[in-house]
Amino acid sequence: MESLEDKIKEIMTDILEIDDEEITDEFGPENAETWDSLNNLKMITALEEEFKITLTMDQIESMVNFSEIKKVISNHTT
């Protein structure tokens, strides 16, 4: 069974077209040229669909790097 972190990484690598080795806790938009507003929206939508959640604007705005994305998703799914 895939961990929460693995599922998030899979979504990010698919949408941003990067290798999962590039993703550290500090990984954010400044680390990937492909992390633009459109791909950010695609990631949010994919995360909501994968984890069957609805994120608030405050939660979305706080998701500035991989660590924060994990935190928001984890808080939503536990």
N, C-alpha and C positions, 0 to 999 in steps of 0.2 A: 504494500500500500504506500502510495506517495505521501510524503510529509507535506504540511502546509507550505513550508519554505520551497520545496521542490515544485509544487504546483504553481506558486507565484513566479518562480524563476522560469518555468516552462512558458507561461503566458508572456512574460517580459521578453524572453529570447525570441519567441515566435513573432511578436509584434515589432520589436526593435531590431530584429535581424542581427543579433549579437550572440556570442558564445557565453554559456552560463558561467564560465570561469571569470568573465569580466565583472560579474555581479558580486560586489561586496556590500556590507551594511551601509557604507557611505555612497554607494552608486546612485546617481541621480541624473537629471536632465543634462547637467554640464559634462557628464561622462560619455554621452552618446549623441552623436549628431542626429540620429533618427528619433530621439525623444522630443518630438515637437507637440504642439497642441492637439493635432489630429490623432497622433499615436497615443498621447496621454488619454484622450477620450476613448480610444479603442481598448486600452489597457483597463480603464475603469469599468467599461462595459463587460469585458471578458472576465474580470475579477468578480463582478456582481453575478454574472451568469454561472461561473464555476462554483462559487460558494453560496449561491442562492440567497444573496443579501441585497439590500439597498443602502447605498452610502449617502450620507448627508453632504452638503456642500462643505461644511467645516471639516469633515473627515477627509474628503477629497483634497481640500486645500492643505491639509496637514501631511499628505502623502508625498513628501519631497525627496525621499530616498528609499532604498530597499528596506532599511531598518524600520522606518515609519510605516511603510506599506504593510510589512509583516505585523507590526503592532496593531494597526487598525483592523486588519483582517482577523487576526487572532482574537481581539476583543469582541469582534462581531460574531464569531463562530463558537465562542465558549459560553 
